[in-house]
Amino acid sequence: MSKLLFDPESLPVDGVAGEPPVPPERLTAHWLRQRFAHPPPWIREEFDERHLRKLTGEPVMASVLMPLVAHESGLTMLLTQRTAHLHDHAGQVSLPGGRVDAVDTSAIETALRETEEEVGLHRRHIEVLGTLPDYFTGTGFRVTPVVALVRPPFELLADPFEVAEIFEVPMAFLMDGRNHQLRTYEFPEVGGKRTFYTMPYERFFIWGATAGMLRNLFHFLRA
């Protein structure tokens, strides 16, 4: 089983990104539909995960769903806590998704299928808005984030092998640069270091690829 070389939660906070939050009027279903239908020029944030590992071969193709739950009180992001025994990203907060299967016809299809398998969210509740730039992880995955609206009510059923817990975080929290912490780990074995984002929320520690993809959603919505 692959294990983390460090405990990200124990590292000191170097600083906070600090950008102003996405305006509340942009965190609505109607505005999001318009933004994805007519995306403006914007600059993605680049991350250094794949440059710190001596990976060989082509990356494994994967997709995740970024499920925006449209509650009357406001949008939330549905996330999962992975079980501790998994080979990849064990115990971490993740977006529902996984690697591309031979039966999948697109990155969107992968995200929908994996989401239903992991958390039991049926695609009839999901309105796909679009995709964000692929994210390359240090564990050798090339991940396509698929952004979607989810309309309650719906039922969830976690796959007990992969998912320890399902929870939601308000988008008003996630789309606020004042909640985006920066931490750094030095890799003595490769002579480099990695600075990454963390977004601690209550008892959940959001970081790594999930935080990176949330940062690019943040930039896309602010543009």
C-alpha positions as CSV (number, residue, x, y, z in Angstrom):
1,M,0.0,0.0,0.0
2,S,1.4,3.5,-0.9
3,K,1.6,5.8,2.0
4,L,2.1,9.5,2.4
5,L,5.7,10.5,3.2
6,F,4.4,13.3,5.5
7,D,1.4,14.4,7.5
8,P,0.1,17.5,5.7
9,E,-2.1,18.5,8.6
10,S,0.9,18.8,10.9
11,L,2.8,21.2,8.7
12,P,2.8,24.9,9.6
13,V,0.8,27.3,7.5
14,D,3.1,29.4,5.3
15,G,0.4,31.9,4.4
16,V,-3.1,32.3,3.0
17,A,-3.9,32.9,-0.7
18,G,-6.2,35.7,0.5
19,E,-8.1,36.6,-2.7
20,P,-11.6,38.1,-2.2
21,P,-14.5,35.6,-2.3
22,V,-16.5,34.8,-5.3
23,P,-19.5,37.2,-5.2
24,P,-22.7,35.5,-3.8
25,E,-24.6,36.3,-7.0
26,R,-22.2,34.0,-8.9
27,L,-22.9,31.1,-6.6
28,T,-26.3,30.3,-8.1
29,A,-27.5,27.7,-10.5
30,H,-28.5,30.2,-13.2
31,W,-25.2,32.1,-13.1
32,L,-23.2,28.9,-13.2
33,R,-25.1,27.7,-16.3
34,Q,-24.3,31.0,-18.1
35,R,-20.6,30.9,-17.1
36,F,-20.0,27.4,-18.4
37,A,-22.1,28.1,-21.5
38,H,-20.0,31.2,-22.3
39,P,-16.6,30.9,-20.5
40,P,-14.4,34.0,-20.4
41,P,-10.6,33.9,-20.8
42,W,-9.1,32.8,-17.5
43,I,-5.8,31.6,-16.2
44,R,-5.5,28.2,-14.6
45,E,-3.2,27.6,-11.6
46,E,-0.4,25.2,-12.3
47,F,0.6,22.6,-9.6
48,D,3.9,20.8,-9.2
49,E,2.8,17.4,-8.1
50,R,3.8,15.4,-11.1
51,H,7.3,17.1,-11.2
52,L,8.3,15.8,-7.8
53,R,7.9,12.1,-8.6
54,K,10.0,10.2,-11.1
55,L,7.0,8.7,-12.8
56,T,7.4,6.5,-15.9
57,G,4.9,5.8,-18.7
58,E,1.7,7.6,-19.5
59,P,-0.6,8.8,-16.6
60,V,-3.7,6.9,-15.7
61,M,-6.8,8.6,-17.1
62,A,-9.4,9.4,-14.5
63,S,-12.4,11.7,-13.8
64,V,-14.0,13.2,-10.8
65,L,-17.4,14.9,-10.3
66,M,-17.5,18.3,-8.6
67,P,-21.1,18.0,-7.4
68,L,-22.7,21.4,-6.5
69,V,-25.7,20.6,-4.4
70,A,-28.4,23.3,-5.0
71,H,-30.0,23.7,-1.6
72,E,-32.5,26.5,-1.1
73,S,-30.1,28.0,1.4
74,G,-27.2,28.0,-1.1
75,L,-24.8,25.8,-2.9
76,T,-22.6,23.2,-1.3
77,M,-19.9,20.8,-2.6
78,L,-20.4,17.1,-2.0
79,L,-17.2,15.4,-0.9
80,T,-16.1,12.1,0.5
81,Q,-13.6,10.8,3.1
82,R,-11.8,7.8,1.6
83,T,-11.3,4.7,3.6
84,A,-7.9,4.2,5.3
85,H,-7.0,0.9,3.5
86,L,-7.1,2.1,-0.1
87,H,-4.0,2.0,-2.2
88,D,-4.3,5.5,-3.6
89,H,-5.1,8.6,-1.5
90,A,-6.2,6.5,1.5
91,G,-8.0,8.4,4.2
92,Q,-8.1,11.7,2.2
93,V,-10.9,14.0,1.4
94,S,-11.8,13.4,-2.3
95,L,-14.3,14.2,-5.0
96,P,-16.3,11.2,-6.1
97,G,-14.7,9.6,-9.2
98,G,-12.0,7.2,-10.4
99,R,-10.1,5.8,-13.3
100,V,-11.5,5.5,-16.8
101,D,-13.0,2.1,-17.6
102,A,-13.1,0.4,-21.0
103,V,-16.9,0.9,-21.1
104,D,-16.7,4.7,-20.6
105,T,-17.3,6.8,-23.7
106,S,-16.1,10.1,-22.2
107,A,-14.6,11.7,-19.2
108,I,-18.1,12.8,-18.2
109,E,-19.4,9.2,-18.4
110,T,-16.5,8.1,-16.1
111,A,-17.4,10.7,-13.5
112,L,-21.1,9.8,-13.6
113,R,-20.5,6.1,-13.4
114,E,-17.9,6.4,-10.6
115,T,-20.1,8.7,-8.6
116,E,-23.0,6.3,-8.7
117,E,-20.8,3.4,-7.7
118,E,-19.1,5.3,-4.9
119,V,-21.9,7.3,-3.3
120,G,-25.1,6.0,-4.9
121,L,-25.9,9.3,-6.5
122,H,-28.0,8.5,-9.6
123,R,-27.3,10.5,-12.8
124,R,-31.0,11.5,-13.0
125,H,-30.2,14.1,-10.3
126,I,-27.1,15.4,-12.0
127,E,-27.0,18.3,-14.5
128,V,-23.5,18.4,-16.0
129,L,-22.3,22.0,-16.6
130,G,-18.8,21.4,-18.1
131,T,-15.3,20.4,-17.4
132,L,-12.1,22.1,-16.0
133,P,-8.5,21.6,-17.1
134,D,-7.0,18.2,-16.3
135,Y,-5.1,17.9,-13.1
136,F,-2.0,15.7,-12.9
137,T,-1.4,14.1,-9.5
138,G,1.9,12.9,-8.0
139,T,0.5,9.4,-7.9
140,G,0.4,9.2,-11.7
141,F,-3.2,10.2,-12.6
142,R,-4.5,12.6,-15.1
143,V,-7.9,13.7,-13.7
144,T,-10.6,15.5,-15.6
145,P,-12.9,17.5,-13.2
146,V,-16.5,17.5,-14.3
147,V,-18.6,20.2,-12.7
148,A,-22.3,19.5,-12.2
149,L,-25.4,20.8,-10.4
150,V,-27.2,18.3,-8.2
151,R,-30.9,18.9,-7.3
152,P,-32.2,17.5,-3.9
153,P,-33.9,15.4,-2.8
154,F,-31.7,12.4,-3.6
155,E,-30.5,9.3,-1.8
156,L,-26.9,8.4,-1.2
157,L,-25.4,5.0,-0.4
158,A,-21.7,4.9,0.2
159,D,-19.6,2.1,-1.1
160,P,-18.1,0.8,2.2
161,F,-14.9,-0.4,0.6
162,E,-14.0,3.1,-0.8
163,V,-16.0,5.7,1.2
164,A,-15.8,6.2,4.9
165,E,-18.0,9.2,5.0
166,I,-20.0,11.6,2.7
167,F,-20.3,15.3,3.6
168,E,-21.0,18.7,2.2
169,V,-19.1,22.0,2.5
170,P,-20.7,25.4,1.7
171,M,-19.4,26.9,-1.6
172,A,-19.2,30.3,0.1
173,F,-16.4,28.8,2.3
174,L,-14.6,27.0,-0.5
175,M,-14.8,29.9,-3.0
176,D,-13.1,32.3,-0.6
177,G,-9.3,32.8,-1.0
178,R,-9.1,33.7,2.7
179,N,-9.8,30.0,3.5
180,H,-7.0,28.7,1.1
181,Q,-3.9,28.0,3.2
182,L,-0.5,27.3,1.8
183,R,1.8,24.7,3.3
184,T,5.2,23.3,2.2
185,Y,6.9,19.9,2.5
186,E,10.5,19.4,1.5
187,F,11.4,16.1,-0.2
188,P,15.0,15.3,0.8
189,E,15.0,12.2,-1.4
190,V,14.6,14.3,-4.6
191,G,16.0,17.6,-3.3
192,G,12.8,19.5,-3.9
193,K,9.8,20.8,-2.1
194,R,6.1,21.0,-2.7
195,T,3.9,23.9,-1.7
196,F,0.2,23.0,-1.7
197,Y,-3.2,24.3,-0.7
198,T,-5.2,23.2,2.3
199,M,-8.8,24.1,3.1
200,P,-9.6,22.8,6.6
201,Y,-13.3,22.8,7.3
202,E,-14.6,21.8,10.7
203,R,-13.2,18.3,11.2
204,F,-12.3,17.7,7.6
205,F,-8.9,18.4,6.1
206,I,-9.2,19.2,2.4
207,W,-5.8,19.3,0.6
208,G,-3.8,18.1,-2.4
209,A,-5.5,17.3,-5.7
210,T,-9.0,18.1,-4.3
211,A,-7.9,21.5,-3.1
212,G,-6.0,22.1,-6.4
213,M,-9.1,21.4,-8.4
214,L,-11.2,23.6,-6.1
215,R,-8.6,26.4,-6.7
216,N,-9.1,26.2,-10.4
217,L,-12.9,26.3,-10.0
218,F,-12.3,29.4,-7.9
219,H,-10.3,31.1,-10.6
220,F,-12.8,30.1,-13.3
221,L,-15.7,31.6,-11.3
222,R,-13.8,34.8,-10.4
223,A,-12.7,35.5,-14.0
